[in-house]
Amino acid sequence: MLHALEFALGLTRARDEQSLCDWWLAELATSYPASGMLLAMLDVSGRELHCQGRVQGQPVTMVLGADDFAHPLAYVLHKAQPRTWDSLYGGARIEHPGFRQLLTAMGQGTGLHAMPLVDGGGKPFAVLALLDEGARLQAWQDEPCLGALAQLFCNQLTLIRELGRSRRDQSVLRDSLRQIKGEGQRQRLHEQLLDERLIGQSAAIRGLRQQIHQAGQHRLTVLIQGETGSGKEVVARLVHQCSDRADKPFVAINCGAIPENLIESELFGYLKGAFSGAQHNKAGLVAQAHGGTLFLDEVGDMPAAMQVKLLRVLETHAYRPLGGEKECHSDFRLIAATHQPLTRQVEEGVFRSDLYHRLCQCLLHIAPLRERSEDIAPLCQHFLAQFGAADGKGPGKLQAGFLRQLQGYDFPGNVRELRNLLEVACAHTRAGEEIGLEALPPELQNRVCATLPDLLDDYNHIRDLRMAMQKYEASVIEARLRHYQGNRLLVAQSLNIPKRTLDHKCQKLEVN
């Protein structure tokens, strides 16, 4: 009774397959002191039997083919029935060299009793082999205890494997949930970042936010097109911050602001003595952007010779500092921006077509402020809150008339010009007072008010309202199509209408 209790405790104490197998073989050796004992377990592929045990007091390990009938264990495994051989003649009849050598070392009188071990579904997964004299093997075979002990082992091993699978499934599930949760948190953070940094609620800005978020999920080269002052660097930084490189450097250079003879050394760096005045090594911007993002602003102003070198760096991510003999590698993502019409520059031979196509893997367009006047009010609120906080005045408030005047102004300098106007107006307005047009210097007032006569036109010349509306609508669509170079999807987004509606209007108004 006490031995049975100790056996049960030992059986449940093992926490993994290997410890259970070691314990069970040791217990069997106490009750069945055979000259040799092997436990052959199928591996996960089902093609090999991994044997462990002891023969004549020495530990033995061996790998046998599960389908190799040159040894008797494969026969018992596939027949799924126990089998006893009174004598194997010292291995003379065994073709498998390793197994034959083992039997030869034990002597010609050695027999073998092999029994399959089956799982809960009745499928054999292992073989227990006892090696000894035929009479002893026969006596052990007739005892019911050996089969019962084998069944207990199989049940406990099945339980351990099921628990292991359950733990693995739980771990995979936890990892999946953690990943989903992390992706959801990142997406919410990106959405919050885009709402805070890219001010406006027009269709053009909403679409741009989505494009920026998508651009952050891949590593394609991005080309940002937009007029001067539209916020190209803001968009470039947002693409970087929405990518997996957000915690790495964001390195920016304005290609139009650096002399032609210096731009190569700025990008690629140089070694000491490379030219007169190079008194020490200097890392270029390409090297500084390793792991992060390199932003080339006004790439359309890049000299032709540098365009060739930039294209090669984009293809290979290898560069050579001035004065260097070896190429260096930099893992960077390129974002470029320009206000130039690059397609026209390509046609004129000013900009390389192969570089243009390499830059256009992902194209982002920033609509000018005059095409999204509904964004002027939130932009004003945003800038006035910044200036008020910086000056300690608190957020300022615009007079309604001044806001209408700003919404009617075409802003050739785009968002940058709006910010500058508001900064001047805020500085010339006392705390607590509403900000009006009179807060601007006369030259700025004249600039803003230059379009007011058109806005105040009494339209007395109009004789057919329907025709006037159609003509105005057609002129708006034609101008927008020219701006987006015929891309109707971008035109529809910028006008906040479905593309099918735009197609219908183009057909109705005969706009090409």
Buried (B, 14 or more C-beta within 10 A) or exposed (E): EEEEEEBEEBBEEBEEBEEBBEBBBEBBEEEBEBBBBBBBBBEEEEEBBBBBBBBEEEEBEBEBBBEBEBBBBBBBBEEEEBBBBBBBBBBEEBEBEBBBEBBBBBBEEBBBBBBBBBBEEEEBBBBBBBBBBBEBBEEBBEEEEBEEBBEBBBEBBBEBBEEEEEEEEEEEEEEEEEEEEEEEEBEEEBBEBBEEBBBBEBBBBBBBBEBBBEBBEEBEBBBBBBBEBBBBBBBBBBBBBBBEBBEBBBBBBBBBEBEEEEBBBBBBBBBEEBEEEBEEBBBBBBBBBBEBBBBBBBBBBBBEEBBEBBBEBBEEBEBBBBBBEEEBEBEBBBBBBBBBBBBEBBEEEBBBEEBBEBBBBBBBBBBBBBBBBBBBBBBBBBBBEBBBEEEEBEEBBBBEEBBBBBBBBBBEBBBBBBBBBBBBBBEEBEEEEEBBBEBBEEEBBEBBBEEEEEEEEEEEEEEEEEEEEBEEBBEBBBEBBEBBEEBBEBBBBBBEBEEEEBEEBBEEBEBE
